[in-house]
Amino acid sequence: MSLRTKFKKILPEISRTEQEALDAGDTWIEASIYQGAPDFETLLNTAPSKLTDEEQAFIDGPLEELLEMLNDMEVHNSNHIPANVMQHLKDNKFFSFIIPKAFGGLEFSAYASSTIVARISTKSNPIATTVMVPNSLGPGELLAHYGTEEQQNHYLPRLVDGRDIPCFALTSPEAGSDAGGIPDRAIVTKGMYNGEEVVGLRVTWEKRYITLAPIATLVGLAVKVFDPEGLIGAEKDLGITCLLLPADYEGVETGNRHNPLGVNFYNGTTRGTDVFVPMEFVIGGQNNVGRGWQMLVACLGAGRGISLPANGCATGHACLKSTSEYAAIREQFGMPIGKFEGIQEQLALIGGLTYNLEAMRHLVLNSLDLGFKPSVITAMAKYHMTELGRDTLEAAMDVQAGKAIQMGPGNVLATAYFATPIGITVEGANILTRNLMIFGQGATRCHPYVQDLITAIHSEDSDADAKFNSLFRKTIGYSVKNFFRGLTTAYVPGVGGSNNPDKLVNQFEKRIKRLSSVLAVQSDFALLVLGGDLKRKEMLSARLGDILSFLFMAMGNIKFYLQSENRKDLTPYFEYGTRWALQQAEEALEAYVDNFPNRVVAGFLKVSTGNAFLGKTKISDKLITDLAEATLRNDGAKEELTSLVSMKGRDGFTVLSDAYKAKLDVLPLLDKIKKAQRAGKVTKQLTFEELVEVSLQANVVTAEESDKLMAYNEKRKLAIAVDEYTFDMELLSNIDEPKPILKTA
């Protein structure tokens, strides 16, 4: 029995859908991390993505107009998107970011699409979702890449101007994460269409969780196609196929809505039973029957890295801006709460993670705008950026406390709090993405030989044994090389160093190189020792994926820092965020080695990590304090890391910002009063107004300064206030028409 045959018996079967998912996309710098030699040269020589003049004009024009007209509470308390908002989206081609200009689309970069969606998200998550879905996985992208010329010419212009609203139906009650197991079926048969008999499909489906389905005029549909009579070929099971049906086509049932945590974007169901459609309803025509999963995973790879990561990043921006400003103006025990160490710990976490989010957003979009389709990178982005968004939001809720739990125009966190779990579950549930996808795809896409080995193992070619043996020898050689490089990097001083002149960057580059070398060794041993069992050892593979992800994040942090115009101001954010990412990588590595099932090998692996565990990356109390203090400042770093927050219209953000700026303006006057108190010229008072009045009488402040302080105090009181409502039983039963007493919007 050949070695190839033995491996074939050991390894689990790979389904057609699994193979197509593994084959999807390409790699960029993540492959160099996986292979133990992070490519800092490519990283730092790649210019960051920039907006074109056309994209900037759209942001300054139609986007700003949209943000001005949005009222988050109106959207939240209504079952429908306001008609003027929907018309504005249609009139200004908000649904056409990915559609080529040849069909009237905007054809924006990934960076522009992300920036637009993120800015809308800080104003209204339901509207952001309404915009992002047609610009992510769906009929528009599938038609642009795979549609027939006739389909493209007919549908794409209609999608551009909003005459058609699309949805794409993939998830079934019986198949969510296991998309390849969808029970929705289509039987190749003959039927009548436009008065003549044609070959087509008789389709039965039931789909749920479909965004825009209740208002869609065009339904994209994934079904499994069977040809029992051999009408279009010898194969009976043809595989997943993508269809496109008008919503008003006979037999198509859409309209029932879900209620996703009260976040009122359109989400619902579509069904149909024995609906006959001609082959021209297949996206790309009859030749694309059975190619649906390949089409979907190819398109999803890019979209997964744009929309939901943009949402996560927007959450970080919103949390940093609102929480730092609230912590500066909210006082307890006679001092801003941002000066208390307990609050500072949360402020630093928000600041550091928001830095990581923005840096990772730029790096991922950079890869997409360079033309890559990096399935591993976008999976990392989707998982970690939605999770980091959730982490920043929880910290912000803790700091803003009572203000963050009272619904109303003054609360800038609540609707994001409801929406965040939704982003965690869609476009690949986060548990699945972390435990199966990141390292599962990374091992095949980033390893120089694994994908070819798998192909050779399952090959029926006459020379398959020879190909496998050659690849296997190369794999062993590669693993031995990784092992010795890992040992020398871990134990030999000076190996794996950095030449970067920035001392902080130099330190982090060394650490990333060491951990990357260790990851390469651990990954090789996992594949060699566990083989096919690694697919079932989800916690182990998840930890390897975490190491890869956090090292990628740390590299993104370095790139963002070195290419920013606000480098000095960003330093505490950069240091905290990168130390945090490296900490997570080290903890994942330690947990992986501690739980490796073969304890003899585990001991060997622990030795091979060398001093990766010696002198662990730490975040000091001083760094926490320094970063917390930095978040309270109004500098270039703060502006860059809160730039996605929309300040259009009168809402909680603008109220907080007004009070924060007023506070900065009167800080010298407040210091003057404090000095007077310490000198005994002014006594402590119960209220701020009384304190200012006493200070005026004692000639500590002038009349003009007193007026300035009182003006600040009015803004301060409005900023720390929460929305109130009349105690109206009708209100309790009908939340559609809230009656706020204190209007902050």
C-alpha positions in Angstrom: 0.0 0.0 0.0 1.4 3.4 -1.0 1.9 6.2 1.5 -0.7 8.2 -0.4 -3.3 5.5 0.0 -2.5 5.2 3.7 -3.1 9.0 4.1 -6.3 8.7 2.1 -7.7 6.2 4.5 -6.7 8.3 7.5 -7.9 11.7 6.3 -11.7 12.4 6.4 -13.5 12.9 3.2 -13.8 16.4 2.0 -17.1 17.3 0.5 -17.5 19.2 -2.7 -18.6 22.4 -0.9 -15.8 22.1 1.6 -13.2 21.8 -1.2 -14.7 24.8 -3.1 -14.5 26.8 0.1 -10.9 25.8 0.7 -10.0 26.6 -2.8 -11.6 30.0 -2.7 -9.5 33.2 -2.7 -5.8 33.9 -2.5 -3.3 35.0 0.1 -1.3 38.1 1.0 0.9 38.8 4.0 -1.0 36.4 6.2 0.7 33.6 4.4 4.1 34.9 5.4 3.0 35.0 9.1 1.8 31.4 8.8 5.0 30.3 7.3 7.1 31.8 10.1 8.6 34.8 8.2 6.4 37.9 8.4 6.8 40.0 5.3 7.4 43.5 6.8 8.9 44.8 3.6 5.7 44.2 1.6 3.6 45.5 4.5 5.4 48.8 4.8 6.0 49.4 1.1 2.3 49.1 0.4 0.7 52.5 0.3 -2.5 52.9 2.3 -5.9 53.0 0.5 -7.1 56.5 -0.3 -10.4 58.0 -1.4 -10.6 59.2 -5.0 -11.9 62.6 -5.8 -15.2 61.0 -6.9 -15.5 59.0 -3.7 -14.8 62.1 -1.5 -17.4 64.1 -3.4 -19.9 61.4 -2.7 -19.1 61.4 1.0 -19.2 65.2 1.1 -22.4 65.4 -0.9 -25.0 62.6 -0.9 -23.7 60.9 2.3 -23.7 64.1 4.3 -27.2 64.8 3.1 -28.3 61.4 4.2 -26.7 61.8 7.6 -28.4 65.1 8.1 -31.8 63.7 7.4 -31.4 60.5 9.6 -33.1 60.4 13.0 -32.1 57.2 14.8 -34.9 57.2 17.2 -37.4 57.7 14.4 -36.0 54.7 12.6 -35.8 52.6 15.8 -39.4 53.4 16.8 -40.9 52.8 13.3 -41.6 49.6 11.4 -40.4 51.2 8.1 -37.6 53.2 6.7 -38.8 56.8 6.2 -39.9 57.3 2.6 -37.6 60.3 2.1 -34.6 58.3 3.3 -35.3 55.4 1.0 -35.8 57.7 -2.0 -32.5 59.5 -1.2 -30.8 56.1 -1.2 -32.2 55.2 -4.6 -31.7 58.6 -6.2 -28.1 58.7 -5.2 -27.1 55.2 -6.1 -26.3 54.0 -2.6 -27.0 50.4 -3.7 -24.5 50.4 -6.5 -21.0 50.7 -4.9 -19.9 47.4 -6.4 -21.7 47.6 -9.8 -19.4 48.6 -12.7 -19.7 52.1 -14.2 -20.5 50.5 -17.5 -23.9 49.7 -16.1 -24.3 53.1 -14.3 -22.9 51.9 -11.0 -20.5 53.8 -8.8 -17.8 51.1 -8.7 -16.2 52.4 -5.5 -13.1 51.0 -3.8 -13.4 48.7 -0.8 -12.1 51.5 1.4 -14.8 54.0 0.2 -17.6 51.4 0.6 -16.4 50.6 4.2 -16.1 54.3 5.1 -19.6 55.1 3.9 -21.2 52.1 5.6 -19.3 52.8 8.8 -20.3 56.5 8.9 -24.0 55.6 8.4 -23.7 52.9 11.1 -22.8 55.5 13.7 -26.0 57.4 12.9 -28.4 54.5 12.3 -27.6 50.8 12.1 -30.8 49.8 10.2 -30.0 52.2 7.4 -26.4 51.0 7.3 -27.6 47.5 7.0 -30.0 48.5 4.2 -27.1 50.0 2.3 -24.5 47.3 3.0 -26.5 44.2 1.9 -26.9 45.1 -1.8 -23.2 46.1 -1.8 -22.1 42.8 -0.3 -23.0 39.2 -1.2 -26.0 39.3 -3.4 -27.5 39.6 -6.9 -25.5 42.7 -7.8 -22.1 41.1 -7.3 -23.1 37.7 -8.7 -24.5 39.3 -11.8 -21.5 41.5 -12.3 -19.1 38.6 -12.1 -21.2 35.7 -13.5 -24.3 37.0 -15.2 -25.1 36.6 -18.9 -24.8 39.7 -21.0 -28.6 39.8 -21.2 -29.0 39.5 -17.4 -26.4 42.2 -16.8 -27.9 44.6 -19.3 -31.4 44.2 -17.9 -30.9 43.9 -14.1 -27.7 45.9 -13.2 -29.1 49.3 -14.3 -32.3 48.6 -12.4 -30.3 47.7 -9.3 -28.2 50.9 -9.7 -31.2 53.3 -9.5 -33.3 51.3 -7.1 -36.0 50.2 -9.5 -35.1 46.8 -8.2 -34.3 46.1 -4.5 -32.3 42.8 -4.2 -32.1 40.1 -1.5 -30.2 36.9 -1.5 -31.7 33.8 0.1 -29.2 31.2 1.3 -30.0 30.2 4.9 -32.7 27.6 5.5 -34.3 26.4 8.8 -32.4 23.2 8.4 -29.1 24.6 7.1 -27.3 27.7 8.5 -23.6 27.2 9.0 -23.8 24.0 6.9 -24.8 25.9 3.8 -23.8 22.9 1.7 -26.6 20.9 3.4 -29.4 23.1 2.2 -32.6 21.1 1.6 -34.0 23.5 -0.9 -34.1 21.8 -4.3 -34.7 22.2 -8.0 -35.5 19.4 -10.3 -34.5 19.7 -14.0 -37.7 19.2 -16.0 -39.8 20.6 -18.8 -42.5 23.2 -18.4 -44.4 26.0 -20.1 -42.9 29.5 -20.2 -44.2 32.4 -22.4 -46.4 30.0 -24.2 -43.8 27.4 -25.2 -42.3 24.3 -23.6 -38.8 24.8 -22.3 -36.2 23.0 -20.1 -36.2 24.6 -16.7 -36.3 23.9 -13.0 -39.1 23.0 -10.7 -38.0 24.7 -7.4 -39.1 24.3 -3.8 -37.5 26.4 -1.0 -38.0 27.8 2.4 -35.5 30.5 3.6 -35.3 32.7 6.7 -33.2 35.5 8.1 -33.1 37.1 4.6 -32.2 40.8 4.8 -34.4 43.1 2.5 -36.6 40.1 1.6 -39.8 41.9 2.8 -39.2 44.8 0.3 -37.2 43.0 -2.3 -38.3 43.0 -5.9 -35.6 40.6 -7.0 -34.9 37.4 -5.1 -31.5 35.7 -5.4 -31.8 32.0 -4.4 -29.4 29.2 -3.7 -30.8 25.7 -4.2 -29.5 22.2 -5.0 -30.2 21.0 -8.5 -31.0 17.4 -9.5 -31.4 16.0 -13.0 -33.0 12.6 -12.5 -34.0 12.3 -16.2 -30.6 13.4 -17.6 -32.2 16.3 -19.5 -29.0 18.4 -19.4 -26.3 15.8 -18.9 -25.3 12.5 -17.4 -24.8 13.7 -13.8 -27.8 13.4 -11.5 -26.7 15.5 -8.6 -25.6 18.8 -10.1 -24.9 20.7 -6.9 -25.7 24.2 -5.5 -27.0 26.7 -8.1 -27.8 30.4 -7.9 -31.1 31.6 -9.3 -32.6 35.1 -9.8 -36.4 35.4 -9.6 -38.6 38.5 -9.7 -40.4 38.7 -6.4 -43.8 39.0 -8.1 -43.1 35.8 -10.2 -46.0 33.3 -9.8 -45.3 31.0 -6.7 -42.7 33.2 -5.0 -43.8 34.1 -1.5 -42.0 36.9 0.3 -43.0 39.5 2.9 -43.2 37.9 6.4 -40.8 39.8 8.7 -38.6 38.8 11.5 -37.9 41.2 14.4 -34.1 41.1 15.0 -33.8 42.5 18.5 -35.9 45.5 17.6 -33.3 46.7 15.1 -35.8 47.6 12.4 -34.0 46.7 9.2 -36.0 44.6 6.8 -35.4 40.9 7.5 -37.7 38.1 6.7 -38.6 35.0 4.8 -39.1 33.7 1.3 -40.8 30.5 0.2 -42.0 28.7 -2.9 -43.3 25.2 -3.7 -42.9 23.5 -7.1 -42.3 26.8 -8.9 -41.3 26.3 -12.5 -38.6 28.6 -13.8 -36.7 28.5 -17.2 -33.0 28.1 -17.3 -32.6 31.8 -18.1 -33.3 32.4 -14.4 -30.0 30.7 -13.5 -27.4 33.4 -12.8 -25.1 33.0 -15.8 -27.5 30.6 -17.6 -27.5 26.9 -17.9 -23.7 26.6 -18.0 -23.6 27.8 -14.4 -25.9 25.1 -13.0 -23.9 23.4 -10.2 -21.4 26.3 -9.9 -23.4 28.2 -7.3 -21.3 27.4 -4.2 -18.1 28.2 -6.1 -19.6 31.6 -7.1 -20.8 32.3 -3.6 -17.6 31.6 -1.8 -15.6 33.6 -4.3 -17.9 36.7 -3.8 -18.3 36.3 -0.1 -14.6 36.4 0.5 -14.4 40.1 -0.3 -17.7 41.2 1.1 -17.0 39.6 4.4 -14.1 41.9 4.9 -16.0 45.2 4.2 -19.5 45.5 5.7 -19.6 43.9 9.1 -16.0 44.9 9.9 -17.0 48.4 9.1 -19.8 48.2 11.6 -17.4 46.9 14.3 -15.0 49.7 13.6 -17.7 52.3 13.7 -18.8 50.9 17.1 -15.2 51.5 18.3 -15.2 55.0 17.0 -18.5 55.8 18.6 -17.5 54.3 21.9 -14.2 56.2 22.0 -15.7 59.5 21.2 -18.8 59.4 23.4 -17.2 57.7 26.4 -14.0 59.8 26.5 -16.1 63.0 26.2 -18.6 61.8 28.8 -15.7 60.9 31.2 -14.3 64.4 30.8 -17.5 66.3 31.7 -19.1 63.9 34.1 -17.9 64.6 37.6 -18.1 62.6 40.9 -16.5 63.4 44.2 -15.4 66.8 42.7 -13.4 65.4 39.8 -14.0 64.1 36.2 -14.7 60.4 36.3 -12.0 60.0 33.7 -9.4 60.6 36.4 -10.5 57.5 38.4 -8.3 54.5 37.8 -11.2 52.1 37.5 -12.7 54.3 34.7 -9.2 54.7 33.2 -8.9 51.0 32.7 -12.0 50.9 30.6 -11.0 54.1 28.7 -7.6 52.6 27.8 -9.3 49.4 26.6 -11.7 51.3 24.4 -8.8 53.5 23.0 -6.5 50.5 22.4 -9.1 48.3 20.8 -10.5 51.2 18.6 -6.9 51.7 17.4 -6.7 48.0 16.5 -10.1 48.1 14.7 -9.1 51.1 12.6 -5.6 49.7 11.8 -7.1 46.3 10.9 -9.8 48.0 8.8 -7.2 49.8 6.8 -5.0 46.7 6.3 -7.8 44.5 5.2 -9.2 47.1 2.8 -5.7 47.6 1.5 -5.5 44.0 0.4 -8.9 44.2 -1.3 -8.1 47.4 -3.1 -4.9 45.8 -4.4 -7.1 43.2 -6.1 -6.6 40.3 -3.8 -9.5 38.0 -2.7 -8.0 36.9 0.6 -10.5 34.5 2.2 -8.4 34.0 5.4 -7.9 37.7 5.9 -11.6 38.6 5.5 -12.6 35.7 7.8 -10.2 37.1 10.5 -11.6 40.6 9.9 -15.2 39.5 10.2 -14.7 37.6 13.4 -12.3 39.8 15.3 -13.6 43.1 14.3 -17.2 42.3 15.3 -15.9 40.8 18.5 -13.7 43.9 19.3 -16.6 46.1 18.5 -18.6 44.2 21.1 -15.8 44.5 23.6 -15.5 48.3 23.2 -19.3 48.6 23.5 -19.5 46.7 26.7 -16.7 48.8 28.2 -18.4 52.0 27.1 -21.7 50.8 28.6 -20.0 50.3 31.9 -18.5 53.8 31.9 -21.6 55.6 30.8 -23.7 53.5 33.1 -27.2 55.0 33.7 -26.9 57.2 30.6 -26.3 54.1 28.5 -29.4 52.2 29.6 -32.1 54.9 29.1 -33.5 54.9 25.6 -33.9 58.1 23.8 -32.1 60.5 21.5 -29.5 61.2 24.1 -28.3 57.6 24.2 -25.7 57.0 21.5 -24.9 53.4 22.5 -28.2 51.6 22.9 -29.1 50.8 19.3 -25.6 49.7 18.7 -25.9 47.4 21.7 -29.0 45.8 20.2 -27.4 45.5 16.8 -24.0 44.0 17.8 -25.2 40.4 18.4 -26.7 40.5 14.9 -23.3 41.1 13.3 -21.9 38.3 15.4 -24.3 35.8 13.9 -24.5 36.6 10.2 -22.2 36.1 7.2 -20.8 33.1 9.0 -21.5 32.8 12.7 -18.5 33.8 14.7 -18.1 30.5 16.5 -17.9 28.7 13.2 -15.6 31.4 11.7 -13.1 31.2 14.6 -13.2 27.4 15.2 -13.3 26.1 11.7 -12.6 28.7 9.0 -9.6 30.9 10.0 -7.1 28.1 10.6 -8.9 25.6 8.4 -8.5 27.8 5.4 -5.2 29.2 6.6 -3.7 25.7 6.8 -4.6 25.0 3.2 -4.2 28.5 1.7 -1.1 29.7 3.5 0.9 26.5 3.7 3.1 26.1 0.6 2.2 22.4 0.1 -0.9 21.3 2.0 -3.4 22.2 -0.7 -1.4 20.3 -3.3 -1.0 17.4 -1.0 -4.8 17.1 -0.4 -5.3 17.3 -4.2 -2.8 14.5 -4.7 -4.2 12.3 -2.0 -7.7 12.4 -3.6 -6.4 12.3 -7.2 -7.1 9.3 -9.5 -4.3 10.1 -11.9 -1.8 7.4 -12.7 1.1 9.5 -11.4 -0.7 10.5 -8.2 1.7 8.5 -5.9 4.8 10.1 -7.4 3.3 13.6 -7.1 2.3 12.9 -3.5 5.7 11.5 -2.5 7.5 14.5 -4.0 5.2 16.9 -2.2 5.5 14.9 1.1 9.3 15.1 1.0 9.1 18.9 0.4 6.6 19.2 3.3 9.0 17.3 5.6 11.9 19.5 4.5 9.8 22.6 5.1 8.8 21.5 8.6 12.4 20.7 9.5 13.4 24.1 8.3 10.6 25.7 10.3 11.6 23.8 13.4 15.3 24.9 13.4 14.4 28.4 12.5 11.9 28.5 15.4 14.6 27.2 17.8 17.2 29.7 16.7 14.7 32.5 16.8 13.6 31.5 20.3 17.1 30.8 21.8 19.8 32.6 19.9 20.1 36.3 20.6 20.0 38.6 17.6 18.2 36.1 15.4 14.9 37.4 14.1 15.7 41.0 14.9 14.5 44.2 13.4 16.2 47.1 11.8 13.4 49.6 12.2 14.7 52.8 13.7 11.6 53.4 15.8 12.4 51.6 19.1 8.9 50.7 19.9 8.2 49.3 16.4 11.6 47.5 16.6 10.5 45.8 19.8 7.2 44.7 18.4 8.6 43.4 15.1 11.0 41.2 17.0 8.2 39.8 19.0 6.0 39.2 16.0 8.8 37.4 14.2 9.4 35.1 17.2 5.7 34.2 17.6 5.4 33.7 13.9 8.3 31.2 13.9 6.6 29.4 16.8 3.3 29.3 15.0 4.9 27.7 11.9 6.3 24.9 14.1 3.1 24.4 16.0 1.0 24.3 12.8 3.3 21.8 11.2 3.2 19.5 14.2 -0.6 19.8 14.4 -0.9 18.7 10.7 1.6 15.9 11.0 0.6 14.5 14.4 -3.1 15.1 14.4 -3.8 14.9 10.7 -7.5 14.6 9.9 -8.3 14.7 13.7 -7.4 18.4 13.6 -10.7 19.1 11.8 -12.5 17.8 14.9 -10.2 19.5 17.4 -11.9 22.8 17.0 -10.6 24.4 20.2 -7.0 23.6 19.1 -7.5 24.9 15.6 -9.2 28.0 16.9 -6.2 28.8 19.1 -3.9 28.5 16.1 -6.2 30.7 14.2 -6.1 33.2 17.0 -2.3 33.4 16.9 -2.4 34.0 13.2 -5.1 36.6 13.5 -3.5 38.6 16.4 -0.1 38.6 14.7 -1.8 39.9 11.5 -3.5 42.6 13.7 -0.2 43.6 15.3 1.4 44.0 11.9 -1.6 46.1 10.8 -1.0 48.3 13.9 2.6 48.9 12.9 1.7 49.8 9.3 -1.1 52.2 10.5 1.2 53.8 13.0 4.2 54.4 10.7 2.0 55.7 7.9 -0.1 58.0 10.0 0.3 61.8 10.1 -0.6 61.7 13.8 2.2 59.3 14.8 3.2 61.2 18.0 -0.4 61.5 19.3 -1.1 57.8 18.4 1.8 56.4 20.3 -0.1 55.3 23.5 -2.9 53.9 21.4 -0.4 52.0 19.3 1.5 50.7 22.2 -1.5 49.5 24.2 -3.3 48.0 21.1 -0.2 46.1 20.0 0.7 44.8 23.4 -2.9 43.7 23.8 -2.8 41.8 20.5 0.5 40.2 21.3 -0.9 39.2 24.7 -3.8 37.5 23.1 -1.5 35.6 20.7 0.7 34.4 23.6 -2.2 33.3 25.7 -3.6 31.3 22.7 -0.2 29.7 22.1 0.1 28.7 25.8 -3.4 27.3 25.8 -2.7 25.4 22.6 0.5 23.7 23.9 -1.1 23.0 27.3 -4.0 21.2 25.7 -2.2 19.3 22.9 -3.6 15.7 23.2 -0.3 13.9 22.7 1.5 14.8 25.9 4.9 13.6 24.8 4.7 15.9 21.7 3.2 18.6 23.9 6.3 18.7 26.1 8.5 18.8 23.0 6.3 21.7 21.6 6.7 23.6 24.8 10.5 23.4 24.6 10.3 24.5 21.0 8.5 27.7 21.9 11.7 28.8 23.7 11.5 32.1 25.4 8.2 33.0 23.7 6.8 32.5 27.2 9.7 34.3 28.9 9.1 37.9 29.6 5.6 37.9 28.4 4.1 41.0 26.8 2.6 43.2 29.5 0.4 46.2 29.7 1.5 48.3 32.7 -0.6 50.5 34.9 1.3 53.5 33.7 0.5 52.7 30.0 -3.2 52.4 31.0 -3.1 55.8 32.7 -1.2 57.4 29.9 -3.7 56.1 27.3 -6.7 57.0 29.4 -5.3 60.6 29.7 -4.7 60.7 26.0 -8.4 59.7 25.3 -9.5 62.8 27.2 -7.4 65.1 24.9 -8.7 66.7 21.7 -5.7 65.9 19.4 -4.9 64.4 16.0 -5.1 60.8 17.3 -8.5 61.3 18.8 -9.7 62.9 15.6 -8.4 60.1 13.5 -9.9 57.3 15.7 -13.3 59.0 15.9 -13.5 60.2 12.3 -16.2 57.8 11.3 -18.7 59.3 13.8 -21.3 61.4 12.1 -21.8 64.8 13.6 -24.7 65.8 11.3 -27.9 66.7 12.9 -28.7 67.3 16.6 -28.3 64.1 18.6 -26.5 62.7 21.6 -23.1 62.9 19.9 -23.3 66.6 19.2 -24.7 67.3 22.6 -21.7 65.5 24.2 -19.3 67.2 21.8 -20.6 70.6 22.6 -20.2 70.1 26.3 -16.8 68.6 25.9 -15.5 71.5 23.8 -17.0 74.0 26.2 -15.2 72.1 29.1 -11.9 72.4 27.3 -12.5 76.1 26.8 -13.2 76.8 30.5 -10.5 74.5 32.0 -8.3 77.5 32.9 -11.2 79.1 34.7 -12.0 75.9 36.6 -8.3 75.7 37.6 -8.5 79.3 38.9 -11.5 78.4 41.1 -9.8 75.3 42.4 -6.7 77.3 43.4 -9.0 79.9 45.1 -10.6 77.0 47.0 -7.2 75.7 48.2 -6.3 79.2 49.2 -9.5 79.6 51.2 -10.9 82.4 49.1 -13.8 80.3 48.0 -15.7 77.7 50.0 -17.1 74.5 48.6 -20.7 74.8 47.4 -23.5 72.2 46.8 -24.1 73.2 43.1 -21.9 74.4 40.3 -24.0 77.5 39.9 -23.5 78.5 43.5 -19.8 77.9 43.2 -19.5 80.2 40.2 -21.6 82.8 41.9 -19.4 82.7 45.0 -16.3 82.9 42.8 -17.7 86.0 41.1 -18.4 87.7 44.4 -14.9 86.9 45.6 -13.4 88.4 42.3 -11.9 85.1 41.4 -13.6 85.3 38.0 -14.9 88.2 36.1 -18.6 88.7 35.0 -17.6 87.7 31.5 -15.9 84.5 32.8 -18.9 83.8 35.0 -21.2 83.9 32.0 -18.8 81.6 30.1 -18.9 79.1 33.0 -22.6 79.2 33.2 -22.9 78.6 29.5 -20.7 75.6 29.9 -22.8 74.4 32.8 -25.9 74.4 30.7 -24.3 72.3 28.0 -22.8 70.0 30.7 -26.2 69.4 32.3 -27.8 68.6 29.0 -24.9 66.2 28.1 -25.2 64.2 31.4 -29.0 64.2 31.3 -31.0 61.2 30.1 -34.3 61.3 28.2 -37.5 61.4 30.2 -41.0 60.5 29.2 -44.4 61.3 30.6 -45.9 58.4 32.6 -48.4 57.5 30.0 -50.0 54.1 29.9 -50.6 54.6 26.2 -46.9 55.2 25.7 -46.1 51.9 27.5 -48.3 50.0 25.0 -47.4 52.0 21.9 -43.7 52.8 21.8 -44.1 54.1 18.2 -44.8 57.6 19.5 -42.5 58.4 22.4 -43.1 61.7 24.2 -39.8 62.9 25.6 -39.8 65.7 28.2 -36.1 66.5 27.9 -35.3 66.8 24.2 -31.6 66.3 23.4 -32.3 65.9 19.6 
